[in-house]
Amino acid sequence: MRFLKWVESARLAPKTKTYYQDGWRLLETTSILKLRLDAIDNDVAEQLSFSGSAANANCALRTLRRLLAIAQESA
């Protein structure tokens, strides 16, 4: 995926790279990655659920926000 390639090539701290990789792994367990980026809105994001603690949800949602911000910058 382009996002993971961006994470690897970006000048980010190693812990930040790991954080985004973990967030991606959590997002992969949902159906959101099958949607077009322009179809993802707050209603879709609010329906997401993740196993484990609230920290997992925060990690996944922060990763999603970053992914959407990168897509917007590229447009």
C-alpha positions as CSV (number, residue, x, y, z in Angstrom):
1,M,0.0,0.0,0.0
2,R,1.2,3.5,-0.8
3,F,0.6,4.7,2.8
4,L,3.0,2.1,4.2
5,K,5.6,3.0,1.6
6,W,5.2,6.6,2.6
7,V,5.7,5.6,6.3
8,E,8.9,3.8,5.4
9,S,10.4,6.6,3.3
10,A,9.2,9.6,5.5
11,R,11.5,11.3,7.9
12,L,9.7,10.1,11.0
13,A,10.9,8.8,14.3
14,P,11.1,5.0,14.5
15,K,8.4,4.9,17.2
16,T,6.1,7.0,14.9
17,K,6.7,4.6,12.0
18,T,5.8,1.7,14.3
19,Y,2.7,3.5,15.5
20,Y,1.4,4.1,11.9
21,Q,2.2,0.5,11.0
22,D,0.2,-0.7,14.0
23,G,-2.6,1.6,13.1
24,W,-2.6,0.3,9.5
25,R,-2.8,-3.3,10.9
26,L,-5.8,-2.3,13.0
27,L,-7.5,-0.6,10.0
28,E,-6.9,-3.8,7.9
29,T,-9.3,-5.6,10.2
30,T,-12.2,-3.3,9.1
31,S,-13.9,-2.8,5.8
32,I,-12.9,0.8,5.6
33,L,-9.9,0.0,3.3
34,K,-12.3,-1.2,0.7
35,L,-13.9,2.3,0.4
36,R,-12.8,5.1,-1.9
37,L,-11.2,7.9,0.1
38,D,-13.9,10.3,-0.9
39,A,-16.5,8.0,0.6
40,I,-14.9,8.1,4.1
41,D,-16.5,10.6,6.4
42,N,-17.2,11.1,10.1
43,D,-20.2,8.8,10.0
44,V,-18.1,5.9,8.6
45,A,-15.3,6.5,11.0
46,E,-17.6,6.6,14.0
47,Q,-18.9,3.1,13.1
48,L,-15.5,1.6,13.3
49,S,-14.7,-0.7,16.2
50,F,-11.4,-2.2,17.2
51,S,-10.5,-5.1,19.5
52,G,-8.5,-4.3,22.6
53,S,-8.2,-1.1,24.5
54,A,-9.2,2.4,23.7
55,A,-5.5,3.0,22.8
56,N,-6.0,0.7,19.8
57,A,-8.9,2.7,18.5
58,N,-7.0,5.9,19.0
59,C,-4.0,4.5,17.1
60,A,-6.2,3.4,14.2
61,L,-8.1,6.6,14.0
62,R,-5.0,8.7,14.2
63,T,-3.5,6.6,11.4
64,L,-6.7,7.1,9.3
65,R,-6.6,10.9,9.9
66,R,-3.0,10.9,8.7
67,L,-3.8,8.8,5.7
68,L,-6.6,11.1,4.7
69,A,-4.4,14.2,5.2
70,I,-1.8,12.8,2.9
71,A,-4.4,12.0,0.3
72,Q,-5.7,15.6,0.5
73,E,-2.2,17.0,0.2
74,S,-1.7,14.9,-2.9
75,A,-4.9,16.1,-4.6
